Amino acid sequence: MPSPETEDGRDGPLTGHPGALEPLTGELIAAVLRSRGYHVGADADGDLVGRWDDSLIWFLRPGTAGELLQVRTLTAPTFPIEYVPALHAFCNAWNHDRLWPKAFVHVEDDGRARICGEVITDLERGVTAHQLDQLLDCGIATGCQLATEVARLPGGVVA
């Protein structure tokens, strides 16, 4: 992949000195994802989201100034509520053996359970496009690894 700092022309969000820290913005996240050829769009809340295989991955900016980068994976399979103890055991084992993403169980309003994963990084002091590229790649790659393992669990249904 070419360096994301040089791909956006003279005035784009990926220009400037490669080592210069930039504030984390939705535009910068989208530009770095586009530089990798990924397609993302905004959801109803204006958050960036994309699809990797059957899973959705959100690129969120929580924090009082939007300074936190959160790459959240929503794995595709849903499970009946009685599977929640087994899903918790899976997440505990996953979190014990791996650093990223943090895995957790989410029970939806309809009573179906899902496993989500997230990678969170504090970028209060800023980020370079190259650093952001690495962080996004980590969040996406490990989120996809989690999704692959969750798809192998018994009882899951992909809608």
Number of C-alpha atoms within 10 A of each C-alpha: 6 8 14 23 22 17 16 15 11 10 8 14 21 25 16 17 11 15 12 11 15 18 15 23 18 18 13 20 23 19 22 26 19 15 20 14 10 13 14 18 13 14 11 7 6 10 14 21 20 18 15 17 11 16 18 18 25 22 24 21 23 13 12 7 11 16 20 18 26 20 25 23 30 21 25 21 22 22 21 15 15 12 16 18 11 12 22 16 13 19 21 14 12 18 15 10 9 11 11 19 25 21 25 18 17 17 15 11 7 8 13 18 21 23 24 24 24 22 22 18 13 16 18 15 10 17 21 21 28 16 15 22 22 13 19 20 16 16 26 22 15 21 28 23 14 23 24 16 12 21 17 10 14 11 12 18 13 11 7
